[in-house]
Amino acid sequence: MPILMRRRELLPLLLAPGAALAAAPKLKITGLKTFVVDAFRCNWVFVKITTDQGLTGLGEGTTEMNELTVEAAIRNMSRYLVGKDPFAVEYHTHILRRESYWRNGVILRSALAAVEAALLDIKGKALGVPVYELLGGRYRDRIKCYANGWFTGANRPEEFAAKAAATVQQGFQALKFDPFGKAYLTMSPAEQEMAVARVAAVREAVGPRVDILVEAHGRLDVPTAVAMGQRLAPLRPLFYEEPVLPENLRSLAEVKRGMPLAVATGERFYDVERFQEALRLGAVDYLQPDVIHVGGMLETKRVCSLGLVEDRPISAHNPNGPVCNAMTLQIAASTPNFVMLETVVTDVPWRKDVVREDLEIIDGEMVIPDKPGLGLELNEAEAAKHPYVPHDLRHYTGALTAIRPPDAAPYWRLGRP
């Protein structure tokens, strides 16, 4: 039997309980290889899992700092994985989490996410279906994107305005940005005025029908976050993201009660229970799980289910590499309450050389590919040309908008309706 089963061949098997898995090829994991690739803003962390029948799977565990630590955690998992059946995805991730003893933390969860993605990629390829078919099936074939990174190099309000208008011309109908400069905890009156002026300039440039999303990267204390939320409210941001540090959910709930904007958070939560507590405290409107940080696609689906029960939309955190984007698209495809996909508008010019992906955006919506597995291929030789480079956090230096190199380029194509 061939390794890759065509979807029309799989359909009769799906109609007979257990037949599809019985007919699928029996595979065994033979190896695991990691790749750390410089991406200017951070370093992408990829894993490639191989099997005895030549089928491979690709995953990503990028953490935006501490990438080499994540890579080491992934490599350590090979001792358990080699020789195992790659189809038993949830069993393996559960055992790896249990046997780590500590169970949680962004390093372990990101490593697990990379491994889980590679296993699901293998399983999808073996069955001839996209990963979203393993997550409940397709709910939609396109997802609205909000643009991030469009503001690269901007500082003055008029610079933000010009770049915002140009991004809307590309078809994007939602823009996210951090207008708070290098603020940490408090802001002077001048800093507050500048932040409001930046948002006002963007609103004037794009008009009333484009969504504006305000990001704070958890940098403000409660009174400052409340004051800025009140001042920005007349400009009608769709949501106010991570206004305070993510560790204290009571503080976030206090901010939400103190001003009229919807609150978004979750990119720095690494377990489902954290989202559950935020919902219990009434601290969040938009849930923003990062498919890597929270531990993978299966854990992300659990977060989405919590949101669905509590009538909360999902707008996943997704500014990392191409495999992370593919992983998040599988969630977007199979989740009813997934409303927007974070999309960086440009990336390092070698992105398409390192990972072959085929992405199309139509009317500000990304088309969800339907290739088997995650639908990506890694070029190992190209990855080796861009080895690890340490990058420092830009949030508190005033260089926050310098997150793309001068030669950054789109990695997607603009399609027609």
DRENDO-1510 file (C-alpha; in Angstrom, 1 decimal, always signed):
<recs>
REC; n; res; u; v; w
REC; 1; MET; +0.0; +0.0; +0.0 .
REC; 2; PRO; +1.4; +3.4; -0.9 .
REC; 3; ILE; +2.3; +5.7; +2.1 .
REC; 4; LEU; +0.1; +8.6; +0.9 .
REC; 5; MET; -3.6; +7.7; +0.6 .
REC; 6; ARG; -5.6; +9.9; -1.7 .
REC; 7; ARG; -8.7; +11.4; -0.2 .
REC; 8; ARG; -11.1; +9.6; -2.5 .
REC; 9; GLU; -9.4; +6.3; -1.5 .
REC; 10; LEU; -9.8; +7.3; +2.2 .
REC; 11; LEU; -13.5; +8.2; +2.1 .
REC; 12; PRO; -14.9; +4.6; +2.1 .
REC; 13; LEU; -12.5; +3.8; +4.9 .
REC; 14; LEU; -13.8; +6.7; +6.9 .
REC; 15; LEU; -17.3; +5.4; +6.6 .
REC; 16; ALA; -16.3; +2.1; +8.3 .
REC; 17; PRO; -15.3; +2.6; +11.9 .
REC; 18; GLY; -11.7; +1.8; +12.5 .
REC; 19; ALA; -11.1; +0.8; +8.9 .
REC; 20; ALA; -9.0; +3.9; +8.0 .
REC; 21; LEU; -6.5; +3.4; +10.7 .
REC; 22; ALA; -6.4; -0.3; +10.1 .
REC; 23; ALA; -5.6; +0.3; +6.4 .
REC; 24; ALA; -3.1; +3.0; +7.1 .
REC; 25; PRO; +0.6; +2.2; +6.9 .
REC; 26; LYS; +2.3; +1.0; +10.1 .
REC; 27; LEU; +5.1; +3.5; +10.8 .
REC; 28; LYS; +7.9; +3.7; +13.3 .
REC; 29; ILE; +9.8; +6.8; +14.3 .
REC; 30; THR; +13.5; +6.5; +13.4 .
REC; 31; GLY; +14.9; +9.9; +14.2 .
REC; 32; LEU; +14.5; +13.5; +15.1 .
REC; 33; LYS; +16.5; +16.5; +13.9 .
REC; 34; THR; +16.3; +20.2; +15.0 .
REC; 35; PHE; +17.0; +23.4; +13.1 .
REC; 36; VAL; +17.4; +26.9; +14.6 .
REC; 37; VAL; +17.1; +29.5; +11.8 .
REC; 38; ASP; +17.8; +33.3; +12.2 .
REC; 39; ALA; +14.7; +35.3; +11.4 .
REC; 40; PHE; +15.9; +38.8; +12.5 .
REC; 41; ARG; +13.2; +39.3; +15.1 .
REC; 42; CYS; +13.9; +36.0; +16.7 .
REC; 43; ASN; +15.1; +32.5; +15.7 .
REC; 44; TRP; +12.8; +29.9; +14.3 .
REC; 45; VAL; +13.0; +26.5; +16.0 .
REC; 46; PHE; +12.0; +23.6; +13.7 .
REC; 47; VAL; +11.9; +19.9; +14.3 .
REC; 48; LYS; +11.8; +17.2; +11.6 .
REC; 49; ILE; +10.8; +13.7; +12.6 .
REC; 50; THR; +11.6; +10.7; +10.3 .
REC; 51; THR; +10.0; +7.3; +10.0 .
REC; 52; ASP; +11.0; +3.9; +8.8 .
REC; 53; GLN; +9.0; +4.3; +5.6 .
REC; 54; GLY; +10.4; +7.6; +4.5 .
REC; 55; LEU; +7.5; +9.8; +5.6 .
REC; 56; THR; +8.6; +12.8; +7.6 .
REC; 57; GLY; +6.8; +15.4; +9.7 .
REC; 58; LEU; +7.7; +19.1; +10.4 .
REC; 59; GLY; +7.0; +21.1; +13.6 .
REC; 60; GLU; +7.9; +24.5; +15.1 .
REC; 61; GLY; +8.7; +25.5; +18.7 .
REC; 62; THR; +9.8; +29.1; +18.3 .
REC; 63; THR; +9.6; +31.1; +21.6 .
REC; 64; GLU; +10.9; +34.6; +20.7 .
REC; 65; MET; +13.8; +34.3; +23.2 .
REC; 66; ASN; +15.4; +31.2; +24.8 .
REC; 67; GLU; +15.3; +29.4; +21.4 .
REC; 68; LEU; +18.4; +27.2; +22.1 .
REC; 69; THR; +16.8; +26.0; +25.4 .
REC; 70; VAL; +13.7; +24.9; +23.5 .
REC; 71; GLU; +15.9; +23.2; +20.9 .
REC; 72; ALA; +17.6; +21.2; +23.7 .
REC; 73; ALA; +14.3; +20.2; +25.1 .
REC; 74; ILE; +13.1; +18.9; +21.8 .
REC; 75; ARG; +16.3; +16.9; +21.2 .
REC; 76; ASN; +15.9; +15.4; +24.7 .
REC; 77; MET; +12.5; +14.0; +23.6 .
REC; 78; SER; +14.1; +11.8; +21.0 .
REC; 79; ARG; +15.1; +9.3; +23.6 .
REC; 80; TYR; +11.5; +8.5; +24.2 .
REC; 81; LEU; +10.2; +9.0; +20.7 .
REC; 82; VAL; +12.5; +6.8; +18.6 .
REC; 83; GLY; +10.9; +3.4; +17.9 .
REC; 84; LYS; +7.4; +4.6; +18.7 .
REC; 85; ASP; +4.3; +4.7; +16.5 .
REC; 86; PRO; +3.8; +8.3; +15.3 .
REC; 87; PHE; +0.0; +7.9; +15.1 .
REC; 88; ALA; -0.4; +7.8; +18.9 .
REC; 89; VAL; +0.0; +11.6; +19.1 .
REC; 90; GLU; -1.9; +12.5; +22.3 .
REC; 91; TYR; -0.5; +9.5; +24.1 .
REC; 92; HIS; +3.1; +10.5; +23.4 .
REC; 93; THR; +2.6; +14.2; +24.3 .
REC; 94; HIS; +0.8; +13.2; +27.5 .
REC; 95; ILE; +3.6; +10.8; +28.5 .
REC; 96; LEU; +6.3; +13.4; +27.6 .
REC; 97; ARG; +4.6; +16.0; +29.7 .
REC; 98; ARG; +4.1; +13.6; +32.6 .
REC; 99; GLU; +7.7; +12.2; +32.5 .
REC; 100; SER; +9.2; +15.7; +32.5 .
REC; 101; TYR; +7.9; +15.9; +36.1 .
REC; 102; TRP; +7.6; +19.7; +36.0 .
REC; 103; ARG; +4.7; +19.4; +33.4 .
REC; 104; ASN; +4.4; +23.1; +32.6 .
REC; 105; GLY; +6.4; +26.1; +31.5 .
REC; 106; VAL; +6.9; +27.7; +28.1 .
REC; 107; ILE; +10.0; +25.8; +27.2 .
REC; 108; LEU; +8.5; +22.4; +27.8 .
REC; 109; ARG; +5.2; +23.3; +26.2 .
REC; 110; SER; +6.8; +24.8; +23.1 .
REC; 111; ALA; +9.0; +21.7; +22.7 .
REC; 112; LEU; +5.9; +19.5; +23.0 .
REC; 113; ALA; +4.1; +21.7; +20.4 .
REC; 114; ALA; +6.9; +21.2; +17.9 .
REC; 115; VAL; +6.9; +17.4; +18.4 .
REC; 116; GLU; +3.1; +17.2; +18.3 .
REC; 117; ALA; +2.9; +19.2; +15.1 .
REC; 118; ALA; +5.5; +16.9; +13.4 .
REC; 119; LEU; +3.5; +13.8; +14.5 .
REC; 120; LEU; +0.2; +15.2; +13.2 .
REC; 121; ASP; +2.0; +16.2; +10.0 .
REC; 122; ILE; +3.1; +12.6; +9.5 .
REC; 123; LYS; -0.4; +11.2; +10.4 .
REC; 124; GLY; -2.1; +13.6; +8.0 .
REC; 125; LYS; +0.3; +12.7; +5.1 .
REC; 126; ALA; -0.1; +9.0; +5.8 .
REC; 127; LEU; -3.9; +9.3; +5.6 .
REC; 128; GLY; -3.8; +11.8; +2.8 .
REC; 129; VAL; -5.7; +14.6; +4.6 .
REC; 130; PRO; -4.9; +18.0; +6.0 .
REC; 131; VAL; -4.3; +18.1; +9.8 .
REC; 132; TYR; -7.6; +20.0; +10.3 .
REC; 133; GLU; -9.4; +16.8; +9.4 .
REC; 134; LEU; -7.8; +15.2; +12.5 .
REC; 135; LEU; -9.0; +18.1; +14.6 .
REC; 136; GLY; -12.7; +17.9; +13.8 .
REC; 137; GLY; -12.9; +18.7; +10.1 .
REC; 138; ARG; -13.1; +21.9; +8.1 .
REC; 139; TYR; -15.4; +24.6; +9.4 .
REC; 140; ARG; -14.2; +27.3; +7.0 .
REC; 141; ASP; -11.8; +27.6; +4.0 .
REC; 142; ARG; -10.7; +31.2; +4.6 .
REC; 143; ILE; -9.9; +33.3; +7.7 .
REC; 144; LYS; -9.8; +37.0; +8.2 .
REC; 145; CYS; -6.3; +38.3; +8.9 .
REC; 146; TYR; -5.2; +41.2; +11.0 .
REC; 147; ALA; -1.9; +42.8; +9.9 .
REC; 148; ASN; +1.0; +43.0; +12.2 .
REC; 149; GLY; +4.5; +44.3; +11.5 .
REC; 150; TRP; +3.1; +46.8; +8.9 .
REC; 151; PHE; +4.5; +49.7; +11.0 .
REC; 152; THR; +8.2; +48.8; +10.7 .
REC; 153; GLY; +10.3; +51.9; +11.2 .
REC; 154; ALA; +7.4; +54.2; +12.2 .
REC; 155; ASN; +7.7; +56.6; +15.1 .
REC; 156; ARG; +5.8; +59.8; +14.4 .
REC; 157; PRO; +2.0; +59.7; +14.1 .
REC; 158; GLU; +2.1; +60.6; +10.4 .
REC; 159; GLU; +4.5; +57.7; +9.7 .
REC; 160; PHE; +2.1; +55.3; +11.3 .
REC; 161; ALA; -0.7; +56.8; +9.3 .
REC; 162; ALA; +1.1; +56.5; +6.0 .
REC; 163; LYS; +2.0; +52.9; +6.6 .
REC; 164; ALA; -1.5; +52.0; +7.8 .
REC; 165; ALA; -3.1; +53.4; +4.7 .
REC; 166; ALA; -0.6; +51.5; +2.5 .
REC; 167; THR; -1.5; +48.2; +4.3 .
REC; 168; VAL; -5.2; +48.7; +3.9 .
REC; 169; GLN; -4.5; +49.2; +0.2 .
REC; 170; GLN; -3.2; +45.6; +0.2 .
REC; 171; GLY; -6.7; +44.4; +1.3 .
REC; 172; PHE; -6.2; +44.1; +5.1 .
REC; 173; GLN; -9.2; +45.2; +7.1 .
REC; 174; ALA; -7.7; +45.0; +10.5 .
REC; 175; LEU; -4.4; +46.4; +11.9 .
REC; 176; LYS; -2.6; +45.8; +15.2 .
REC; 177; PHE; +0.2; +47.9; +16.7 .
REC; 178; ASP; +1.8; +49.0; +19.9 .
REC; 179; PRO; +1.6; +52.8; +20.2 .
REC; 180; PHE; +3.3; +53.0; +23.7 .
REC; 181; GLY; +6.9; +53.6; +22.7 .
REC; 182; LYS; +9.3; +52.3; +25.4 .
REC; 183; ALA; +6.9; +52.7; +28.3 .
REC; 184; TYR; +7.3; +50.5; +31.3 .
REC; 185; LEU; +4.6; +50.5; +34.0 .
REC; 186; THR; +4.0; +54.3; +34.0 .
REC; 187; MET; +3.8; +56.9; +31.2 .
REC; 188; SER; +4.5; +60.7; +31.4 .
REC; 189; PRO; +1.8; +63.1; +30.1 .
REC; 190; ALA; +3.9; +63.6; +27.0 .
REC; 191; GLU; +4.2; +59.8; +26.4 .
REC; 192; GLN; +0.4; +59.4; +26.8 .
REC; 193; GLU; -0.3; +62.2; +24.3 .
REC; 194; MET; +2.0; +60.6; +21.8 .
REC; 195; ALA; +0.4; +57.2; +22.1 .
REC; 196; VAL; -3.1; +58.7; +21.6 .
REC; 197; ALA; -1.8; +60.8; +18.7 .
REC; 198; ARG; -0.5; +57.6; +17.0 .
REC; 199; VAL; -3.7; +55.8; +17.3 .
REC; 200; ALA; -5.8; +58.8; +16.2 .
REC; 201; ALA; -3.6; +59.2; +13.1 .
REC; 202; VAL; -4.1; +55.6; +12.1 .
REC; 203; ARG; -7.9; +55.8; +12.7 .
REC; 204; GLU; -8.0; +58.9; +10.5 .
REC; 205; ALA; -5.9; +57.3; +7.8 .
REC; 206; VAL; -7.9; +54.1; +7.5 .
REC; 207; GLY; -11.4; +55.4; +8.3 .
REC; 208; PRO; -14.2; +53.9; +10.4 .
REC; 209; ARG; -14.6; +50.5; +8.7 .
REC; 210; VAL; -11.1; +49.1; +9.4 .
REC; 211; ASP; -10.5; +47.5; +12.7 .
REC; 212; ILE; -7.7; +48.9; +14.9 .
REC; 213; LEU; -6.2; +46.6; +17.6 .
REC; 214; VAL; -4.1; +48.2; +20.3 .
REC; 215; GLU; -1.2; +46.1; +21.8 .
REC; 216; ALA; +0.6; +47.0; +25.0 .
REC; 217; HIS; +2.8; +43.9; +25.5 .
REC; 218; GLY; +1.9; +43.8; +29.2 .
REC; 219; ARG; +4.0; +46.8; +29.9 .
REC; 220; LEU; +1.6; +49.0; +31.9 .
REC; 221; ASP; +0.6; +49.1; +35.6 .
REC; 222; VAL; -3.1; +49.1; +36.4 .
REC; 223; PRO; -3.8; +52.8; +36.8 .
REC; 224; THR; -1.9; +53.6; +33.6 .
REC; 225; ALA; -3.6; +50.8; +31.6 .
REC; 226; VAL; -7.0; +52.0; +32.8 .
REC; 227; ALA; -6.2; +55.7; +32.0 .
REC; 228; MET; -5.0; +54.8; +28.5 .
REC; 229; GLY; -7.9; +52.5; +27.8 .
REC; 230; GLN; -10.3; +55.4; +28.7 .
REC; 231; ARG; -8.4; +57.8; +26.5 .
REC; 232; LEU; -8.3; +55.5; +23.5 .
REC; 233; ALA; -11.9; +54.4; +23.7 .
REC; 234; PRO; -13.3; +57.2; +21.5 .
REC; 235; LEU; -11.0; +55.9; +18.7 .
REC; 236; ARG; -12.9; +52.6; +18.9 .
REC; 237; PRO; -10.2; +49.9; +19.0 .
REC; 238; LEU; -11.6; +46.5; +18.5 .
REC; 239; PHE; -9.6; +45.3; +21.5 .
REC; 240; TYR; -6.9; +46.3; +24.0 .
REC; 241; GLU; -4.2; +43.5; +24.1 .
REC; 242; GLU; -2.3; +42.5; +27.2 .
REC; 243; PRO; -2.5; +45.9; +28.9 .
REC; 244; VAL; -0.8; +44.6; +32.0 .
REC; 245; LEU; +1.6; +41.8; +32.8 .
REC; 246; PRO; +0.1; +38.3; +32.3 .
REC; 247; GLU; +1.0; +36.9; +35.7 .
REC; 248; ASN; -1.7; +38.6; +37.7 .
REC; 249; LEU; -5.2; +38.0; +36.3 .
REC; 250; ARG; -6.9; +40.0; +39.1 .
REC; 251; SER; -5.0; +43.1; +37.8 .
REC; 252; LEU; -6.2; +42.3; +34.3 .
REC; 253; ALA; -9.8; +42.0; +35.5 .
REC; 254; GLU; -9.5; +45.3; +37.3 .
REC; 255; VAL; -8.4; +47.0; +34.1 .
REC; 256; LYS; -11.3; +45.4; +32.2 .
REC; 257; ARG; -13.7; +46.8; +34.8 .
REC; 258; GLY; -12.2; +50.2; +34.8 .
REC; 259; MET; -12.5; +51.1; +31.1 .
REC; 260; PRO; -14.8; +50.3; +28.2 .
REC; 261; LEU; -12.6; +48.4; +25.8 .
REC; 262; ALA; -12.6; +44.7; +25.1 .
REC; 263; VAL; -9.6; +43.0; +26.5 .
REC; 264; ALA; -7.5; +40.4; +24.6 .
REC; 265; THR; -4.8; +38.2; +26.2 .
REC; 266; GLY; -3.2; +34.8; +26.2 .
REC; 267; GLU; -0.1; +34.8; +24.1 .
REC; 268; ARG; +2.0; +34.2; +27.2 .
REC; 269; PHE; -0.3; +31.6; +28.8 .
REC; 270; TYR; +1.1; +28.1; +28.5 .
REC; 271; ASP; -1.7; +26.0; +29.9 .
REC; 272; VAL; -5.4; +25.6; +29.5 .
REC; 273; GLU; -6.1; +26.3; +33.2 .
REC; 274; ARG; -4.7; +29.8; +32.8 .
REC; 275; PHE; -7.4; +30.6; +30.2 .
REC; 276; GLN; -10.0; +28.9; +32.4 .
REC; 277; GLU; -9.1; +31.2; +35.3 .
REC; 278; ALA; -9.1; +34.3; +33.2 .
REC; 279; LEU; -12.6; +33.5; +32.0 .
REC; 280; ARG; -13.7; +32.7; +35.6 .
REC; 281; LEU; -12.5; +36.2; +36.8 .
REC; 282; GLY; -14.1; +38.0; +33.9 .
REC; 283; ALA; -10.7; +39.3; +32.8 .
REC; 284; VAL; -10.8; +38.6; +29.0 .
REC; 285; ASP; -13.0; +39.0; +25.9 .
REC; 286; TYR; -10.7; +37.7; +23.1 .
REC; 287; LEU; -8.7; +34.6; +23.8 .
REC; 288; GLN; -5.2; +34.6; +22.2 .
REC; 289; PRO; -3.6; +31.2; +22.6 .
REC; 290; ASP; -0.3; +30.8; +20.8 .
REC; 291; VAL; -0.3; +27.3; +19.3 .
REC; 292; ILE; +3.3; +26.8; +20.3 .
REC; 293; HIS; +3.4; +28.4; +23.7 .
REC; 294; VAL; +0.3; +26.6; +24.9 .
REC; 295; GLY; +1.6; +23.2; +24.0 .
REC; 296; GLY; +0.3; +22.4; +20.5 .
REC; 297; MET; -2.8; +22.1; +18.3 .
REC; 298; LEU; -4.6; +19.7; +20.6 .
REC; 299; GLU; -4.2; +22.0; +23.6 .
REC; 300; THR; -5.2; +25.0; +21.5 .
REC; 301; LYS; -8.4; +23.3; +20.5 .
REC; 302; ARG; -9.2; +22.8; +24.2 .
REC; 303; VAL; -8.7; +26.6; +24.8 .
REC; 304; CYS; -11.0; +27.3; +21.8 .
REC; 305; SER; -13.6; +25.0; +23.3 .
REC; 306; LEU; -13.5; +26.9; +26.6 .
REC; 307; GLY; -14.0; +30.1; +24.7 .
REC; 308; LEU; -17.0; +28.5; +22.8 .
REC; 309; VAL; -18.7; +27.5; +26.0 .
REC; 310; GLU; -18.2; +31.0; +27.4 .
REC; 311; ASP; -19.1; +32.8; +24.2 .
REC; 312; ARG; -15.7; +34.2; +23.7 .
REC; 313; PRO; -13.9; +34.6; +20.3 .
REC; 314; ILE; -10.5; +33.3; +19.4 .
REC; 315; SER; -7.9; +35.5; +17.8 .
REC; 316; ALA; -4.7; +33.4; +18.0 .
REC; 317; HIS; -1.2; +34.8; +18.6 .
REC; 318; ASN; +0.7; +34.1; +15.4 .
REC; 319; PRO; +3.7; +36.2; +14.6 .
REC; 320; ASN; +6.3; +33.5; +14.4 .
REC; 321; GLY; +7.6; +31.2; +11.6 .
REC; 322; PRO; +6.0; +29.5; +8.6 .
REC; 323; VAL; +5.3; +26.2; +10.4 .
REC; 324; CYS; +3.6; +28.0; +13.3 .
REC; 325; ASN; +1.4; +29.8; +10.7 .
REC; 326; ALA; +0.5; +26.4; +9.2 .
REC; 327; MET; -0.3; +25.0; +12.6 .
REC; 328; THR; -2.5; +27.9; +13.5 .
REC; 329; LEU; -4.3; +27.7; +10.2 .
REC; 330; GLN; -5.4; +24.1; +11.1 .
REC; 331; ILE; -7.0; +25.5; +14.2 .
REC; 332; ALA; -8.7; +28.4; +12.2 .
REC; 333; ALA; -10.0; +25.8; +9.7 .
REC; 334; SER; -11.6; +23.6; +12.4 .
REC; 335; THR; -12.8; +26.0; +15.1 .
REC; 336; PRO; -16.2; +27.8; +15.0 .
REC; 337; ASN; -15.3; +30.7; +17.3 .
REC; 338; PHE; -11.9; +31.5; +15.6 .
REC; 339; VAL; -12.5; +35.0; +14.2 .
REC; 340; MET; -9.1; +36.5; +13.2 .
REC; 341; LEU; -5.6; +35.3; +12.3 .
REC; 342; GLU; -2.6; +37.4; +13.3 .
REC; 343; THR; -0.5; +37.8; +10.1 .
REC; 344; VAL; +2.9; +39.5; +9.8 .
REC; 345; VAL; +2.7; +41.4; +6.5 .
REC; 346; THR; +6.4; +40.9; +5.6 .
REC; 347; ASP; +9.2; +38.6; +6.8 .
REC; 348; VAL; +12.9; +37.9; +6.2 .
REC; 349; PRO; +13.5; +37.4; +2.4 .
REC; 350; TRP; +14.8; +33.9; +3.0 .
REC; 351; ARG; +11.5; +32.6; +4.5 .
REC; 352; LYS; +10.3; +31.1; +1.3 .
REC; 353; ASP; +13.7; +29.5; +0.7 .
REC; 354; VAL; +13.8; +27.8; +4.0 .
REC; 355; VAL; +10.2; +26.5; +4.1 .
REC; 356; ARG; +8.2; +26.0; +1.0 .
REC; 357; GLU; +4.6; +27.3; +1.7 .
REC; 358; ASP; +1.8; +28.4; -0.6 .
REC; 359; LEU; -0.2; +31.2; +1.0 .
REC; 360; GLU; -2.9; +33.3; -0.7 .
REC; 361; ILE; -4.7; +36.3; +0.8 .
REC; 362; ILE; -8.0; +37.4; -0.8 .
REC; 363; ASP; -9.9; +40.5; +0.5 .
REC; 364; GLY; -7.9; +40.4; +3.7 .
REC; 365; GLU; -8.6; +36.7; +4.3 .
REC; 366; MET; -6.0; +33.9; +4.1 .
REC; 367; VAL; -7.0; +30.9; +2.2 .
REC; 368; ILE; -6.5; +27.7; +4.2 .
REC; 369; PRO; -4.5; +25.2; +2.2 .
REC; 370; ASP; -5.9; +21.7; +1.9 .
REC; 371; LYS; -2.6; +19.7; +1.3 .
REC; 372; PRO; -2.0; +16.6; +3.3 .
REC; 373; GLY; -0.5; +17.1; +6.8 .
REC; 374; LEU; +0.6; +20.7; +7.3 .
REC; 375; GLY; +1.4; +21.1; +3.6 .
REC; 376; LEU; +5.0; +22.3; +4.1 .
REC; 377; GLU; +8.5; +21.3; +3.1 .
REC; 378; LEU; +11.7; +22.3; +4.8 .
REC; 379; ASN; +14.9; +22.9; +2.8 .
REC; 380; GLU; +17.6; +21.8; +5.1 .
REC; 381; ALA; +20.4; +23.3; +3.0 .
REC; 382; GLU; +18.8; +26.7; +3.0 .
REC; 383; ALA; +18.1; +26.5; +6.8 .
REC; 384; ALA; +21.8; +25.9; +7.4 .
REC; 385; LYS; +22.6; +29.2; +5.6 .
REC; 386; HIS; +20.9; +31.2; +8.4 .
REC; 387; PRO; +22.3; +29.9; +11.7 .
REC; 388; TYR; +21.3; +31.0; +15.1 .
REC; 389; VAL; +21.9; +34.7; +15.9 .
REC; 390; PRO; +21.0; +36.1; +19.4 .
REC; 391; HIS; +18.4; +38.9; +19.3 .
REC; 392; ASP; +17.6; +41.2; +22.2 .
REC; 393; LEU; +14.1; +42.2; +23.3 .
REC; 394; ARG; +13.1; +45.5; +21.7 .
REC; 395; HIS; +10.1; +46.4; +23.9 .
REC; 396; TYR; +11.8; +48.7; +26.4 .
REC; 397; THR; +14.4; +50.3; +24.2 .
REC; 398; GLY; +12.3; +52.4; +21.9 .
REC; 399; ALA; +13.1; +50.1; +19.0 .
REC; 400; LEU; +9.9; +48.1; +19.1 .
REC; 401; THR; +8.9; +49.0; +15.6 .
REC; 402; ALA; +12.2; +47.8; +14.1 .
REC; 403; ILE; +11.1; +44.2; +14.0 .
REC; 404; ARG; +11.7; +43.6; +10.3 .
REC; 405; PRO; +14.9; +44.0; +8.3 .
REC; 406; PRO; +15.2; +46.6; +5.5 .
REC; 407; ASP; +14.9; +43.9; +2.8 .
REC; 408; ALA; +11.8; +42.3; +4.4 .
REC; 409; ALA; +9.3; +41.0; +1.8 .
REC; 410; PRO; +5.8; +39.5; +1.6 .
REC; 411; TYR; +5.8; +35.7; +1.7 .
REC; 412; TRP; +2.2; +35.4; +0.5 .
REC; 413; ARG; +0.5; +36.3; -2.8 .
REC; 414; LEU; -2.5; +38.5; -3.3 .
REC; 415; GLY; -5.4; +36.6; -4.9 .
REC; 416; ARG; -8.6; +37.7; -6.5 .
REC; 417; PRO; -12.1; +37.1; -5.1 .
</recs>
